[in-house]
Amino acid sequence: MTIWRKIIFAAALFLVLSPAMAQEIGVQLYTFRNQIPQDVPGTFEKISKMGIRELEGGGTYGLPLPEFKKLLQKHNMKMVAVGADFKQLSENPQAAVDLAKTFDAKYVVVHWIPHEQPFGIEDAKKAVDVFNKAGKLLKENGLSLCYHPHGYEFTPYEQGTLFDYIAANTDSQHFNFEMDVFWVKHPGQDPVALLEKYPGRFLLMHLKDRKHGTEGNQKGQADVETNVVLGTGDVGIAAVMKAAKKAGVKHYFIEDESSRSMEQVPQSLTFLKSLK
């Protein structure tokens, strides 16, 4: 039995023997971006054996849509959220609606605002306009629009940051956020403090830990190999999970961008299930 199979077996056994978690833990499929294209059915089989049922994604990896949906059904998985390109969202938000409905997803997530360095107030104002307009359309179609900050939004502005500006000028009825705890920690912010400051605004969360000693920045850039097993880095995942529950986070997705994701995700799941 290979090492990763032993790890997956242990994680699956833990799932069976431990009390059910109050919160389902899913995975952002980008975590397995290197493995899935090589063997789509085989990789989903491995993901399923980890006990994962909720996904964030948006593509079929070359499979016909009916075949991809059949694969999800086979493993009792559901696509909770799909990604949307900012430019497309600004020009044709209906495309995001159609994509989400294609996958039966309830959330659409924008992961990046195109900009020149540094990210500035004009970039933030443009984003606010796009998010409010597109968010209204998505809401009318029974969907929720969220934005995933990557760190550059925490540039100081007036009495706060540009993130504060975006939060203050968007309608929470139509638009909210997905917190990636790594990308909050990396620019020097505190994920727990941000959750407490904006209860109800972070509907989704990427769970990711950062290697101790990693130097941060506000550029949205980091070495993917600084992604470590949850609970072994400097993000403070245990405290984040407690705060996230109080702040109203609805869905959690592990996102491990390292080359060790297949080995690390089961270990991360074991850590999360050990939390009280």
MIBAVO-984583 format. One record per residue (C-alpha): x, y, z; residue in three letters; residue number from 1. Coordinates in nm, 2 decimals, decimal comma. Layout:
<recs>
<rec X="X" Y="Y" Z="Z" type="ala" seq="NUM"/>
...
</recs>
This chain:
<recs>
<rec X="0,00" Y="0,00" Z="0,00" type="met" seq="1"/>
<rec X="0,15" Y="0,34" Z="-0,10" type="thr" seq="2"/>
<rec X="0,19" Y="0,62" Z="0,15" type="ile" seq="3"/>
<rec X="-0,09" Y="0,83" Z="0,01" type="trp" seq="4"/>
<rec X="-0,33" Y="0,53" Z="0,02" type="arg" seq="5"/>
<rec X="-0,24" Y="0,47" Z="0,38" type="lys" seq="6"/>
<rec X="-0,31" Y="0,83" Z="0,46" type="ile" seq="7"/>
<rec X="-0,64" Y="0,83" Z="0,28" type="ile" seq="8"/>
<rec X="-0,74" Y="0,51" Z="0,45" type="phe" seq="9"/>
<rec X="-0,66" Y="0,66" Z="0,79" type="ala" seq="10"/>
<rec X="-0,86" Y="0,97" Z="0,72" type="ala" seq="11"/>
<rec X="-1,16" Y="0,77" Z="0,59" type="ala" seq="12"/>
<rec X="-1,14" Y="0,55" Z="0,90" type="leu" seq="13"/>
<rec X="-1,14" Y="0,86" Z="1,12" type="phe" seq="14"/>
<rec X="-1,45" Y="0,99" Z="0,94" type="leu" seq="15"/>
<rec X="-1,63" Y="0,66" Z="1,02" type="val" seq="16"/>
<rec X="-1,52" Y="0,63" Z="1,38" type="leu" seq="17"/>
<rec X="-1,55" Y="1,00" Z="1,48" type="ser" seq="18"/>
<rec X="-1,87" Y="1,19" Z="1,56" type="pro" seq="19"/>
<rec X="-2,00" Y="1,38" Z="1,25" type="ala" seq="20"/>
<rec X="-1,87" Y="1,73" Z="1,22" type="met" seq="21"/>
<rec X="-2,11" Y="2,01" Z="1,25" type="ala" seq="22"/>
<rec X="-1,98" Y="2,15" Z="0,93" type="gln" seq="23"/>
<rec X="-1,92" Y="1,98" Z="0,60" type="glu" seq="24"/>
<rec X="-1,56" Y="2,03" Z="0,47" type="ile" seq="25"/>
<rec X="-1,52" Y="2,04" Z="0,09" type="gly" seq="26"/>
<rec X="-1,23" Y="2,10" Z="-0,15" type="val" seq="27"/>
<rec X="-1,15" Y="2,36" Z="-0,41" type="gln" seq="28"/>
<rec X="-1,06" Y="2,14" Z="-0,71" type="leu" seq="29"/>
<rec X="-0,77" Y="2,36" Z="-0,80" type="tyr" seq="30"/>
<rec X="-0,60" Y="2,17" Z="-0,52" type="thr" seq="31"/>
<rec X="-0,57" Y="1,87" Z="-0,75" type="phe" seq="32"/>
<rec X="-0,51" Y="2,07" Z="-1,08" type="arg" seq="33"/>
<rec X="-0,21" Y="1,86" Z="-1,16" type="asn" seq="34"/>
<rec X="-0,37" Y="1,52" Z="-1,08" type="gln" seq="35"/>
<rec X="-0,72" Y="1,55" Z="-1,23" type="ile" seq="36"/>
<rec X="-0,62" Y="1,61" Z="-1,60" type="pro" seq="37"/>
<rec X="-0,41" Y="1,29" Z="-1,59" type="gln" seq="38"/>
<rec X="-0,69" Y="1,07" Z="-1,46" type="asp" seq="39"/>
<rec X="-1,03" Y="1,24" Z="-1,41" type="val" seq="40"/>
<rec X="-1,23" Y="0,93" Z="-1,28" type="pro" seq="41"/>
<rec X="-0,93" Y="0,80" Z="-1,08" type="gly" seq="42"/>
<rec X="-0,87" Y="1,13" Z="-0,90" type="thr" seq="43"/>
<rec X="-1,23" Y="1,18" Z="-0,81" type="phe" seq="44"/>
<rec X="-1,23" Y="0,83" Z="-0,67" type="glu" seq="45"/>
<rec X="-0,94" Y="0,93" Z="-0,44" type="lys" seq="46"/>
<rec X="-1,11" Y="1,26" Z="-0,34" type="ile" seq="47"/>
<rec X="-1,43" Y="1,06" Z="-0,26" type="ser" seq="48"/>
<rec X="-1,23" Y="0,82" Z="-0,04" type="lys" seq="49"/>
<rec X="-1,12" Y="1,12" Z="0,16" type="met" seq="50"/>
<rec X="-1,48" Y="1,17" Z="0,26" type="gly" seq="51"/>
<rec X="-1,52" Y="1,49" Z="0,06" type="ile" seq="52"/>
<rec X="-1,87" Y="1,57" Z="-0,08" type="arg" seq="53"/>
<rec X="-1,87" Y="1,94" Z="-0,15" type="glu" seq="54"/>
<rec X="-1,67" Y="2,10" Z="-0,43" type="leu" seq="55"/>
<rec X="-1,57" Y="2,43" Z="-0,57" type="glu" seq="56"/>
<rec X="-1,47" Y="2,43" Z="-0,94" type="gly" seq="57"/>
<rec X="-1,64" Y="2,51" Z="-1,26" type="gly" seq="58"/>
<rec X="-1,50" Y="2,29" Z="-1,54" type="gly" seq="59"/>
<rec X="-1,54" Y="1,94" Z="-1,66" type="thr" seq="60"/>
<rec X="-1,17" Y="1,86" Z="-1,73" type="tyr" seq="61"/>
<rec X="-1,25" Y="1,76" Z="-2,09" type="gly" seq="62"/>
<rec X="-1,54" Y="1,53" Z="-2,01" type="leu" seq="63"/>
<rec X="-1,88" Y="1,59" Z="-2,17" type="pro" seq="64"/>
<rec X="-2,10" Y="1,76" Z="-1,91" type="leu" seq="65"/>
<rec X="-2,34" Y="1,47" Z="-1,87" type="pro" seq="66"/>
<rec X="-2,05" Y="1,24" Z="-1,81" type="glu" seq="67"/>
<rec X="-1,90" Y="1,48" Z="-1,56" type="phe" seq="68"/>
<rec X="-2,23" Y="1,51" Z="-1,37" type="lys" seq="69"/>
<rec X="-2,26" Y="1,13" Z="-1,37" type="lys" seq="70"/>
<rec X="-1,92" Y="1,11" Z="-1,21" type="leu" seq="71"/>
<rec X="-2,02" Y="1,36" Z="-0,93" type="leu" seq="72"/>
<rec X="-2,34" Y="1,16" Z="-0,88" type="gln" seq="73"/>
<rec X="-2,15" Y="0,84" Z="-0,85" type="lys" seq="74"/>
<rec X="-1,95" Y="0,98" Z="-0,56" type="his" seq="75"/>
<rec X="-2,24" Y="1,17" Z="-0,40" type="asn" seq="76"/>
<rec X="-2,06" Y="1,50" Z="-0,47" type="met" seq="77"/>
<rec X="-2,21" Y="1,84" Z="-0,54" type="lys" seq="78"/>
<rec X="-2,06" Y="2,15" Z="-0,69" type="met" seq="79"/>
<rec X="-2,14" Y="2,42" Z="-0,44" type="val" seq="80"/>
<rec X="-1,96" Y="2,71" Z="-0,61" type="ala" seq="81"/>
<rec X="-1,81" Y="2,79" Z="-0,95" type="val" seq="82"/>
<rec X="-1,56" Y="3,05" Z="-1,05" type="gly" seq="83"/>
<rec X="-1,62" Y="3,36" Z="-1,28" type="ala" seq="84"/>
<rec X="-1,38" Y="3,58" Z="-1,47" type="asp" seq="85"/>
<rec X="-1,40" Y="3,94" Z="-1,36" type="phe" seq="86"/>
<rec X="-1,39" Y="4,08" Z="-1,72" type="lys" seq="87"/>
<rec X="-1,67" Y="3,84" Z="-1,83" type="gln" seq="88"/>
<rec X="-1,87" Y="3,92" Z="-1,52" type="leu" seq="89"/>
<rec X="-1,85" Y="4,29" Z="-1,61" type="ser" seq="90"/>
<rec X="-1,95" Y="4,24" Z="-1,98" type="glu" seq="91"/>
<rec X="-2,18" Y="3,94" Z="-1,96" type="asn" seq="92"/>
<rec X="-2,29" Y="3,85" Z="-1,61" type="pro" seq="93"/>
<rec X="-2,56" Y="3,62" Z="-1,76" type="gln" seq="94"/>
<rec X="-2,27" Y="3,38" Z="-1,85" type="ala" seq="95"/>
<rec X="-2,19" Y="3,34" Z="-1,48" type="ala" seq="96"/>
<rec X="-2,56" Y="3,27" Z="-1,41" type="val" seq="97"/>
<rec X="-2,57" Y="3,00" Z="-1,69" type="asp" seq="98"/>
<rec X="-2,24" Y="2,84" Z="-1,57" type="leu" seq="99"/>
<rec X="-2,37" Y="2,81" Z="-1,21" type="ala" seq="100"/>
<rec X="-2,70" Y="2,66" Z="-1,32" type="lys" seq="101"/>
<rec X="-2,52" Y="2,42" Z="-1,55" type="thr" seq="102"/>
<rec X="-2,34" Y="2,27" Z="-1,24" type="phe" seq="103"/>
<rec X="-2,64" Y="2,32" Z="-1,01" type="asp" seq="104"/>
<rec X="-2,42" Y="2,55" Z="-0,80" type="ala" seq="105"/>
<rec X="-2,55" Y="2,82" Z="-0,56" type="lys" seq="106"/>
<rec X="-2,24" Y="3,05" Z="-0,55" type="tyr" seq="107"/>
<rec X="-2,04" Y="3,23" Z="-0,81" type="val" seq="108"/>
<rec X="-1,69" Y="3,34" Z="-0,70" type="val" seq="109"/>
<rec X="-1,46" Y="3,60" Z="-0,86" type="val" seq="110"/>
<rec X="-1,10" Y="3,52" Z="-0,76" type="his" seq="111"/>
<rec X="-0,91" Y="3,82" Z="-0,91" type="trp" seq="112"/>
<rec X="-0,96" Y="4,18" Z="-1,00" type="ile" seq="113"/>
<rec X="-0,73" Y="4,27" Z="-1,30" type="pro" seq="114"/>
<rec X="-0,51" Y="4,56" Z="-1,21" type="his" seq="115"/>
<rec X="-0,16" Y="4,71" Z="-1,24" type="glu" seq="116"/>
<rec X="0,05" Y="4,71" Z="-0,93" type="gln" seq="117"/>
<rec X="-0,03" Y="4,85" Z="-0,69" type="pro" seq="118"/>
<rec X="-0,40" Y="4,79" Z="-0,66" type="phe" seq="119"/>
<rec X="-0,56" Y="5,14" Z="-0,61" type="gly" seq="120"/>
<rec X="-0,89" Y="5,31" Z="-0,53" type="ile" seq="121"/>
<rec X="-0,99" Y="5,33" Z="-0,90" type="glu" seq="122"/>
<rec X="-0,96" Y="4,96" Z="-0,92" type="asp" seq="123"/>
<rec X="-1,17" Y="4,92" Z="-0,61" type="ala" seq="124"/>
<rec X="-1,44" Y="5,16" Z="-0,74" type="lys" seq="125"/>
<rec X="-1,46" Y="4,96" Z="-1,07" type="lys" seq="126"/>
<rec X="-1,49" Y="4,64" Z="-0,88" type="ala" seq="127"/>
<rec X="-1,77" Y="4,78" Z="-0,66" type="val" seq="128"/>
<rec X="-1,96" Y="4,88" Z="-0,97" type="asp" seq="129"/>
<rec X="-1,92" Y="4,54" Z="-1,13" type="val" seq="130"/>
<rec X="-2,00" Y="4,35" Z="-0,81" type="phe" seq="131"/>
<rec X="-2,32" Y="4,55" Z="-0,74" type="asn" seq="132"/>
<rec X="-2,46" Y="4,52" Z="-1,09" type="lys" seq="133"/>
<rec X="-2,37" Y="4,15" Z="-1,14" type="ala" seq="134"/>
<rec X="-2,46" Y="4,06" Z="-0,78" type="gly" seq="135"/>
<rec X="-2,82" Y="4,19" Z="-0,84" type="lys" seq="136"/>
<rec X="-2,86" Y="3,98" Z="-1,15" type="leu" seq="137"/>
<rec X="-2,73" Y="3,67" Z="-0,98" type="leu" seq="138"/>
<rec X="-2,96" Y="3,73" Z="-0,68" type="lys" seq="139"/>
<rec X="-3,26" Y="3,75" Z="-0,91" type="glu" seq="140"/>
<rec X="-3,16" Y="3,41" Z="-1,04" type="asn" seq="141"/>
<rec X="-3,13" Y="3,25" Z="-0,69" type="gly" seq="142"/>
<rec X="-2,75" Y="3,27" Z="-0,68" type="leu" seq="143"/>
<rec X="-2,50" Y="3,44" Z="-0,45" type="ser" seq="144"/>
<rec X="-2,19" Y="3,63" Z="-0,58" type="leu" seq="145"/>
<rec X="-1,88" Y="3,64" Z="-0,37" type="cys" seq="146"/>
<rec X="-1,53" Y="3,78" Z="-0,42" type="tyr" seq="147"/>
<rec X="-1,21" Y="3,61" Z="-0,30" type="his" seq="148"/>
<rec X="-0,95" Y="3,86" Z="-0,19" type="pro" seq="149"/>
<rec X="-0,58" Y="3,78" Z="-0,26" type="his" seq="150"/>
<rec X="-0,41" Y="4,03" Z="-0,03" type="gly" seq="151"/>
<rec X="-0,36" Y="4,34" Z="-0,25" type="tyr" seq="152"/>
<rec X="-0,70" Y="4,47" Z="-0,13" type="glu" seq="153"/>
<rec X="-0,56" Y="4,53" Z="0,21" type="phe" seq="154"/>
<rec X="-0,36" Y="4,83" Z="0,09" type="thr" seq="155"/>
<rec X="-0,42" Y="5,12" Z="0,34" type="pro" seq="156"/>
<rec X="-0,69" Y="5,37" Z="0,23" type="tyr" seq="157"/>
<rec X="-0,83" Y="5,65" Z="0,44" type="glu" seq="158"/>
<rec X="-0,90" Y="5,52" Z="0,79" type="gln" seq="159"/>
<rec X="-0,89" Y="5,15" Z="0,68" type="gly" seq="160"/>
<rec X="-0,81" Y="4,95" Z="0,37" type="thr" seq="161"/>
<rec X="-0,93" Y="4,92" Z="0,01" type="leu" seq="162"/>
<rec X="-1,10" Y="4,60" Z="0,13" type="phe" seq="163"/>
<rec X="-1,30" Y="4,81" Z="0,38" type="asp" seq="164"/>
<rec X="-1,39" Y="5,04" Z="0,09" type="tyr" seq="165"/>
<rec X="-1,52" Y="4,75" Z="-0,12" type="ile" seq="166"/>
<rec X="-1,72" Y="4,60" Z="0,18" type="ala" seq="167"/>
<rec X="-1,87" Y="4,94" Z="0,27" type="ala" seq="168"/>
<rec X="-1,98" Y="5,01" Z="-0,08" type="asn" seq="169"/>
<rec X="-2,13" Y="4,68" Z="-0,19" type="thr" seq="170"/>
<rec X="-2,48" Y="4,56" Z="-0,11" type="asp" seq="171"/>
<rec X="-2,47" Y="4,26" Z="0,12" type="ser" seq="172"/>
<rec X="-2,81" Y="4,15" Z="-0,01" type="gln" seq="173"/>
<rec X="-2,65" Y="4,08" Z="-0,35" type="his" seq="174"/>
<rec X="-2,28" Y="4,04" Z="-0,29" type="phe" seq="175"/>
<rec X="-2,04" Y="3,90" Z="-0,03" type="asn" seq="176"/>
<rec X="-1,70" Y="3,74" Z="0,01" type="phe" seq="177"/>
<rec X="-1,51" Y="3,42" Z="0,02" type="glu" seq="178"/>
<rec X="-1,22" Y="3,43" Z="0,27" type="met" seq="179"/>
<rec X="-0,90" Y="3,25" Z="0,19" type="asp" seq="180"/>
<rec X="-0,73" Y="3,26" Z="0,53" type="val" seq="181"/>
<rec X="-0,38" Y="3,23" Z="0,38" type="phe" seq="182"/>
<rec X="-0,44" Y="3,54" Z="0,16" type="trp" seq="183"/>
<rec X="-0,57" Y="3,73" Z="0,46" type="val" seq="184"/>
<rec X="-0,27" Y="3,63" Z="0,68" type="lys" seq="185"/>
<rec X="-0,01" Y="3,69" Z="0,40" type="his" seq="186"/>
<rec X="-0,06" Y="4,07" Z="0,37" type="pro" seq="187"/>
<rec X="-0,04" Y="4,10" Z="0,75" type="gly" seq="188"/>
<rec X="-0,41" Y="4,08" Z="0,84" type="gln" seq="189"/>
<rec X="-0,58" Y="3,87" Z="1,11" type="asp" seq="190"/>
<rec X="-0,85" Y="3,63" Z="0,97" type="pro" seq="191"/>
<rec X="-1,03" Y="3,61" Z="1,31" type="val" seq="192"/>
<rec X="-1,04" Y="3,99" Z="1,35" type="ala" seq="193"/>
<rec X="-1,17" Y="4,03" Z="0,99" type="leu" seq="194"/>
<rec X="-1,44" Y="3,77" Z="1,05" type="leu" seq="195"/>
<rec X="-1,54" Y="3,95" Z="1,37" type="glu" seq="196"/>
<rec X="-1,54" Y="4,29" Z="1,19" type="lys" seq="197"/>
<rec X="-1,77" Y="4,17" Z="0,91" type="tyr" seq="198"/>
<rec X="-2,01" Y="3,91" Z="1,05" type="pro" seq="199"/>
<rec X="-2,23" Y="3,77" Z="0,77" type="gly" seq="200"/>
<rec X="-2,02" Y="3,89" Z="0,49" type="arg" seq="201"/>
<rec X="-1,80" Y="3,59" Z="0,45" type="phe" seq="202"/>
<rec X="-2,02" Y="3,31" Z="0,32" type="leu" seq="203"/>
<rec X="-1,75" Y="3,09" Z="0,19" type="leu" seq="204"/>
<rec X="-1,40" Y="3,00" Z="0,31" type="met" seq="205"/>
<rec X="-1,08" Y="2,85" Z="0,17" type="his" seq="206"/>
<rec X="-0,89" Y="2,67" Z="0,44" type="leu" seq="207"/>
<rec X="-0,52" Y="2,69" Z="0,39" type="lys" seq="208"/>
<rec X="-0,22" Y="2,71" Z="0,62" type="asp" seq="209"/>
<rec X="0,11" Y="2,89" Z="0,58" type="arg" seq="210"/>
<rec X="0,46" Y="2,76" Z="0,66" type="lys" seq="211"/>
<rec X="0,61" Y="2,93" Z="0,96" type="his" seq="212"/>
<rec X="0,86" Y="3,20" Z="0,87" type="gly" seq="213"/>
<rec X="0,70" Y="3,28" Z="0,53" type="thr" seq="214"/>
<rec X="0,75" Y="3,65" Z="0,44" type="glu" seq="215"/>
<rec X="0,42" Y="3,81" Z="0,34" type="gly" seq="216"/>
<rec X="0,33" Y="4,08" Z="0,09" type="asn" seq="217"/>
<rec X="0,04" Y="4,27" Z="-0,05" type="gln" seq="218"/>
<rec X="0,09" Y="4,16" Z="-0,41" type="lys" seq="219"/>
<rec X="-0,12" Y="3,85" Z="-0,41" type="gly" seq="220"/>
<rec X="0,20" Y="3,64" Z="-0,47" type="gln" seq="221"/>
<rec X="0,34" Y="3,35" Z="-0,27" type="ala" seq="222"/>
<rec X="0,54" Y="3,03" Z="-0,32" type="asp" seq="223"/>
<rec X="0,28" Y="2,75" Z="-0,34" type="val" seq="224"/>
<rec X="0,51" Y="2,52" Z="-0,15" type="glu" seq="225"/>
<rec X="0,45" Y="2,74" Z="0,16" type="thr" seq="226"/>
<rec X="0,11" Y="2,57" Z="0,18" type="asn" seq="227"/>
<rec X="0,13" Y="2,32" Z="0,47" type="val" seq="228"/>
<rec X="-0,10" Y="2,08" Z="0,64" type="val" seq="229"/>
<rec X="-0,38" Y="2,26" Z="0,83" type="leu" seq="230"/>
<rec X="-0,28" Y="2,32" Z="1,19" type="gly" seq="231"/>
<rec X="0,10" Y="2,31" Z="1,13" type="thr" seq="232"/>
<rec X="0,14" Y="2,66" Z="1,00" type="gly" seq="233"/>
<rec X="0,10" Y="3,02" Z="1,13" type="asp" seq="234"/>
<rec X="-0,26" Y="3,10" Z="1,02" type="val" seq="235"/>
<rec X="-0,42" Y="2,97" Z="1,35" type="gly" seq="236"/>
<rec X="-0,68" Y="2,74" Z="1,19" type="ile" seq="237"/>
<rec X="-0,84" Y="2,63" Z="1,52" type="ala" seq="238"/>
<rec X="-0,92" Y="2,99" Z="1,62" type="ala" seq="239"/>
<rec X="-1,04" Y="3,07" Z="1,26" type="val" seq="240"/>
<rec X="-1,28" Y="2,78" Z="1,26" type="met" seq="241"/>
<rec X="-1,44" Y="2,90" Z="1,59" type="lys" seq="242"/>
<rec X="-1,47" Y="3,25" Z="1,46" type="ala" seq="243"/>
<rec X="-1,60" Y="3,14" Z="1,12" type="ala" seq="244"/>
<rec X="-1,89" Y="2,95" Z="1,28" type="lys" seq="245"/>
<rec X="-1,99" Y="3,26" Z="1,47" type="lys" seq="246"/>
<rec X="-1,95" Y="3,48" Z="1,17" type="ala" seq="247"/>
<rec X="-2,19" Y="3,28" Z="0,95" type="gly" seq="248"/>
<rec X="-1,96" Y="3,10" Z="0,71" type="val" seq="249"/>
<rec X="-2,17" Y="2,86" Z="0,51" type="lys" seq="250"/>
<rec X="-1,92" Y="2,64" Z="0,32" type="his" seq="251"/>
<rec X="-1,56" Y="2,55" Z="0,37" type="tyr" seq="252"/>
<rec X="-1,32" Y="2,43" Z="0,11" type="phe" seq="253"/>
<rec X="-0,97" Y="2,31" Z="0,17" type="ile" seq="254"/>
<rec X="-0,74" Y="2,46" Z="-0,09" type="glu" seq="255"/>
<rec X="-0,38" Y="2,32" Z="-0,09" type="asp" seq="256"/>
<rec X="-0,18" Y="2,46" Z="-0,38" type="glu" seq="257"/>
<rec X="0,14" Y="2,27" Z="-0,29" type="ser" seq="258"/>
<rec X="0,29" Y="1,97" Z="-0,49" type="ser" seq="259"/>
<rec X="0,20" Y="1,76" Z="-0,18" type="arg" seq="260"/>
<rec X="-0,18" Y="1,82" Z="-0,19" type="ser" seq="261"/>
<rec X="-0,27" Y="1,45" Z="-0,23" type="met" seq="262"/>
<rec X="-0,08" Y="1,36" Z="0,08" type="glu" seq="263"/>
<rec X="-0,16" Y="1,68" Z="0,28" type="gln" seq="264"/>
<rec X="-0,54" Y="1,71" Z="0,23" type="val" seq="265"/>
<rec X="-0,62" Y="1,39" Z="0,43" type="pro" seq="266"/>
<rec X="-0,40" Y="1,51" Z="0,71" type="gln" seq="267"/>
<rec X="-0,57" Y="1,84" Z="0,70" type="ser" seq="268"/>
<rec X="-0,91" Y="1,67" Z="0,73" type="leu" seq="269"/>
<rec X="-0,79" Y="1,47" Z="1,02" type="thr" seq="270"/>
<rec X="-0,68" Y="1,79" Z="1,20" type="phe" seq="271"/>
<rec X="-1,01" Y="1,96" Z="1,13" type="leu" seq="272"/>
<rec X="-1,20" Y="1,67" Z="1,28" type="lys" seq="273"/>
<rec X="-0,99" Y="1,68" Z="1,59" type="ser" seq="274"/>
<rec X="-1,11" Y="2,03" Z="1,67" type="leu" seq="275"/>
<rec X="-1,37" Y="2,07" Z="1,95" type="lys" seq="276"/>
</recs>
